[in-house]
Amino acid sequence: MSKITVFETYDVRFPTSQTLDGSDAMNPDPDYSAAYLRIRTDASDGLEGHSFVFTIGRGNDVQRSAIRALAPWFLGHEVEPMLADLGGLWKSLVYDSQLRWLGPEKGVMHMAIGAAVNAMWDLRAKREGLPVWLLLSKLDPEELVGLVDFRYLSDALTRAEALDILAARQSTRAARVDHLLSDGYPAYTTTPGWLGYSDEKLVRLSREAVENGFNQIKIKVGADLQDDVRRMRLARETLGPSIGIAIDANQRWERREAIEWITALAPFDLAWVEEPTNPDDVLSHAAIARAIAPIPVATGEHGANRVMFKQFLQAEALGVLQIDATRVAGINENIAILLLAAKFGVRVCPHAGGVGLCELVQHLSFFDYVAVSGSQEGRMIEYVDHLHEHFRDPVVIESGRYRVPSRPGSGAEMWGESIEQYSIELL
């Protein structure tokens, strides 16, 4: 048996506010950041587990401290039993009576648990010589269901129903793996649409998106309606009628304001409206969804836990479910959310706008396609062309599609030089 000997954290921040990359109506000057975790063992293979929680600058140190607080659950403990029972590890952390008081199941501690769990998945995948998406896709339905906590979900999704969903796809998994390897997975890009960009930059990047094979872009909106109308007109004139345009308000509006604003932008043929109001307000999302139909509401990047997603689905408050790789408590909880989406027949288009999120969340979409939903119809992963060079296994986009990674692990591992260059220490 090998033991965990190192549980290191770093406060990594990239100065993206200098170029307004990532800017939107609620976050005008983000510095894309990662509260980063590295786990080492005394095994002779030298393999490590890496993960992080994405933030946008201030507060990254708080998130790092939350991750560091989990060190006693790992340091000195045998790693093999934890890797063999990642469902049990998840529950032992999430249901620790004192940690739970800090949420429960939301906020920086819940995300910190996700970082620790994801680092262990990264280590397990490296030990098995597989990328995480393929490791998950090879697990049998019983083991996958064993990773999921059905507490608070059983009124919407039972263990038996989850088994049925997974069993229905099992015999055809291999064909979908082959399809992924040959054709990849659809992407859309937010690169042209940051709110702080000039009209000229919006037009230029929109044109480049079409040239690079993307069939959909996303535009940030919500600061000024007349500005949004002008920018949407420019984008639609540049893209033509066949390219989708989604809009993202980043939680900016009240319910009535959202309906009025979206109605004004509807003539530009909206693919979806993302985060139109407070991300916890299920009832307002449901009201907005009814009012703007058939334009779908998309949300989820700030969904705190599987219970919130359950309620959104039960209330028919979203038409596009957007999982995030680091907002909930790791891969286990995202598997639960993917199963909920499959039960309710709602498509999943992950959020991936921040540093490293493309690298992480692609694995979840690939697994969803192979083992859960079995579909790519109407589904796509967000892509933003920022900061990929800092990762050992950066995403590859060809003709508007994600190419499938083959390197073992989750894709979370940054280059040591990047960690060293962009890490800070606060007193």
KOLGUDO-94302 format. One line per field, with one value per residue (C-alpha): residue in three letters; x, y, z. Coordinates in steps of 0.1 Angstrom, whole numbers. Each point is the difference from the previous one (the first is absolute). Layout:
! residues N
resn = c(ala ...)
c1 = c(X ...)
c2 = c(Y ...)
c3 = c(Z ...)
***
This chain:
! residues 427
resn = c(met ser lys ile thr val phe glu thr tyr asp val arg phe pro thr ser gln thr leu asp gly ser asp ala met asn pro asp pro asp tyr ser ala ala tyr leu arg ile arg thr asp ala ser asp gly leu glu gly his ser phe val phe thr ile gly arg gly asn asp val gln arg ser ala ile arg ala leu ala pro trp phe leu gly his glu val glu pro met leu ala asp leu gly gly leu trp lys ser leu val tyr asp ser gln leu arg trp leu gly pro glu lys gly val met his met ala ile gly ala ala val asn ala met trp asp leu arg ala lys arg glu gly leu pro val trp leu leu leu ser lys leu asp pro glu glu leu val gly leu val asp phe arg tyr leu ser asp ala leu thr arg ala glu ala leu asp ile leu ala ala arg gln ser thr arg ala ala arg val asp his leu leu ser asp gly tyr pro ala tyr thr thr thr pro gly trp leu gly tyr ser asp glu lys leu val arg leu ser arg glu ala val glu asn gly phe asn gln ile lys ile lys val gly ala asp leu gln asp asp val arg arg met arg leu ala arg glu thr leu gly pro ser ile gly ile ala ile asp ala asn gln arg trp glu arg arg glu ala ile glu trp ile thr ala leu ala pro phe asp leu ala trp val glu glu pro thr asn pro asp asp val leu ser his ala ala ile ala arg ala ile ala pro ile pro val ala thr gly glu his gly ala asn arg val met phe lys gln phe leu gln ala glu ala leu gly val leu gln ile asp ala thr arg val ala gly ile asn glu asn ile ala ile leu leu leu ala ala lys phe gly val arg val cys pro his ala gly gly val gly leu cys glu leu val gln his leu ser phe phe asp tyr val ala val ser gly ser gln glu gly arg met ile glu tyr val asp his leu his glu his phe arg asp pro val val ile glu ser gly arg tyr arg val pro ser arg pro gly ser gly ala glu met trp gly glu ser ile glu gln tyr ser ile glu leu leu)
c1 = c(0 12 -8 -7 30 -6 -32 12 -22 8 -17 4 -13 2 -4 -28 -15 27 -15 -37 0 -29 -18 -38 -28 6 38 15 37 6 35 -4 14 3 2 22 7 27 0 30 6 30 -7 30 -21 4 -35 -19 -36 -7 -31 -12 -30 -6 -5 4 26 -8 -10 22 20 -32 -7 36 -4 -31 18 30 -24 -6 36 -6 -24 28 35 14 -30 2 -9 -12 -31 -11 6 -20 -30 -3 -37 8 27 -25 -26 26 9 -34 -17 27 -21 22 10 -37 -9 20 -24 -18 10 7 27 38 1 -22 22 31 -13 -5 36 12 -23 10 37 -6 -17 29 24 -22 -2 38 5 -23 16 -33 -14 -28 -28 10 5 -35 -13 14 -16 -30 -34 2 33 -12 -32 22 17 -32 -17 -38 -9 -24 -3 -23 -32 14 25 4 29 -19 -9 37 10 -26 14 35 -9 -19 32 25 -1 6 27 28 -16 -2 36 10 -21 16 35 -8 -22 4 -28 -17 12 -12 21 -3 32 -16 -26 17 -18 31 10 -3 -25 29 14 -34 -4 35 -2 -35 12 30 -24 -18 32 11 -31 -21 -38 -8 14 -10 -3 0 -29 -18 19 -19 -28 8 36 -12 -23 29 24 -25 -8 37 4 -30 11 34 -10 -30 -32 14 24 -16 4 -6 -1 12 -12 21 -28 -5 -38 -31 -28 -21 31 14 -32 -1 37 -1 -31 19 29 -22 -1 37 -10 14 14 -5 -1 26 -3 -27 -4 13 13 -19 -34 -17 -34 11 19 -32 -20 25 1 -37 0 27 -8 11 33 16 14 35 15 21 35 -8 -22 12 -9 -20 -31 -2 2 -28 -22 7 -9 -31 -12 8 21 28 2 38 18 35 22 32 31 9 -31 -15 18 19 -6 -22 -26 2 -8 -32 -9 6 -23 -27 2 -3 -31 -17 11 19 31 33 23 28 14 37 9 27 36 2 -37 1 27 -21 -36 6 5 -35 -16 18 -10 -36 -1 15 -18 -29 -19 15 -6 17 -31 -3 30 32 28 10 34 20 35 17 29 0 38 4 -12 19 -28 -18 -33 2 -27 -3 -28 -20 2 18 25 1 31 19 24 -7 -17 -26 18 4 38 17 36 22 14 -35 -8 32 -3 -36 -3 -3 2 -23 6)
c2 = c(0 35 31 36 21 34 21 33 30 31 33 4 32 11 38 -4 33 18 -10 -4 -37 -15 33 0 21 -12 -6 29 -7 -37 -14 -37 -19 -35 -12 -29 -34 -25 -34 -23 -34 -21 -25 -7 9 38 7 30 11 36 22 35 22 28 36 34 16 14 -28 -26 0 -8 -29 -12 0 -21 -26 1 -7 -35 -11 -21 -22 -9 4 -33 -20 -30 10 -33 -4 36 -6 -32 17 36 -1 -7 27 26 -8 0 36 14 -15 8 16 30 7 -3 28 24 -7 -22 -12 34 27 -1 -31 -21 11 -8 -35 -1 9 -28 -26 11 -3 -35 -8 15 -23 -31 7 4 -32 -18 16 15 35 6 -1 -35 -12 10 -14 -34 -2 -23 15 -14 17 33 0 -7 33 20 12 -4 17 29 -13 -30 20 8 -28 -33 -23 -25 26 10 -36 -3 31 -13 -36 12 15 -27 -23 29 19 -13 15 34 -2 -7 30 23 -11 6 31 16 20 33 33 36 30 30 15 27 11 15 31 22 -7 27 -3 -5 -29 -16 0 -12 -29 -9 -3 -21 -23 -9 -5 -24 -21 11 -2 21 29 17 37 16 23 18 33 23 -10 23 -12 -36 7 15 -28 -27 17 1 -37 -11 20 -15 -36 -2 -20 -35 6 -2 29 -6 28 0 26 -14 4 37 3 0 -23 26 18 -33 -6 35 -1 -34 10 30 -23 -29 13 -10 -37 -10 -35 3 25 -8 9 27 5 -12 -35 -13 14 -30 16 30 -21 -21 32 14 -34 1 36 -2 -35 -14 17 -24 11 -13 0 -21 14 14 -29 -8 -37 -28 10 34 -18 -23 29 18 -31 -7 36 -1 31 -8 -14 -2 -14 14 -21 15 -21 18 15 -31 -27 -16 -27 -20 27 9 -36 4 31 -17 -28 25 17 -33 -9 33 0 33 6 8 27 6 33 2 37 1 -10 -38 -6 -11 -25 -15 1 -16 -33 2 7 -29 -23 13 -8 -35 -12 22 20 -18 32 30 15 37 -4 19 9 37 9 31 5 12 -15 -35 2 -3 -36 -31 -14 30 -5 -4 16 -9 12 12 -34 -12 -27 -28 0 -33 11 -17 22 27 28 21 -1 34 4 5 32 15 -8 16 31 8 -10 26 -1 23 8)
c3 = c(0 -8 21 -9 10 -16 -1 -16 -9 -21 -7 -38 -16 -36 -8 -26 12 -19 -33 13 -10 19 6 4 15 35 -1 -20 9 8 7 -9 29 14 36 -9 17 -5 18 1 15 10 -29 -23 -31 8 -11 14 2 -11 1 7 6 -25 13 -15 23 35 23 -17 32 20 -24 4 38 -2 -21 24 29 -15 4 32 -19 -25 14 14 -12 -23 -35 -15 22 -9 -37 2 16 -13 8 36 1 -14 26 29 -10 -9 31 25 27 6 -36 -10 23 -23 -29 1 -34 -15 0 3 22 -24 -29 20 4 -37 -5 23 -16 -35 9 11 -33 -18 19 -5 -38 -2 19 -24 -30 -13 -5 25 -26 -11 35 9 -33 9 34 2 10 35 7 -15 20 31 -6 3 32 -5 32 -8 -36 3 -6 -35 -7 18 1 -21 -26 -2 -6 -28 -17 1 -9 -31 -14 11 -30 -25 19 -22 -32 16 12 -36 -11 25 -10 -37 1 34 17 -11 15 1 7 23 -11 -22 26 31 10 2 -36 -26 -29 -24 22 2 -38 -6 25 -12 -35 12 19 -32 -19 28 -4 30 -5 30 20 32 7 35 6 28 7 -25 -23 -29 1 -1 -29 -19 8 -8 -34 -8 10 -20 -31 3 6 -23 8 3 30 35 24 37 25 36 26 28 26 -8 -2 21 -12 -18 -13 -14 -20 -14 -9 -16 -20 -14 -11 -13 -36 -2 2 34 5 37 29 27 37 -4 37 34 -4 31 -10 -14 -2 -19 -24 -6 -5 -25 -18 -5 -11 -26 -14 -25 8 26 33 8 34 24 2 35 10 35 2 -15 20 -18 -34 11 8 -32 -20 20 -5 -37 6 -24 -35 -2 31 5 23 12 8 33 14 16 20 -28 -26 22 4 -37 -8 21 -19 -34 11 10 -33 -18 21 -9 -36 1 -20 17 -13 26 11 -8 -1 27 3 -4 -1 -36 9 28 -11 -34 18 15 -33 -17 28 -2 -37 4 31 10 -26 -31 -20 -14 -14 9 24 -1 24 5 -12 7 -15 32 21 -13 -5 38 1 -8 -21 -15 -18 -38 -22 -37 -23 30 18 31 -8 25 24 5 27 33 26 2 -19 31 3 -6 -10 31 -16 -4 36 12 -22 8 36 28 37 21 36)
***
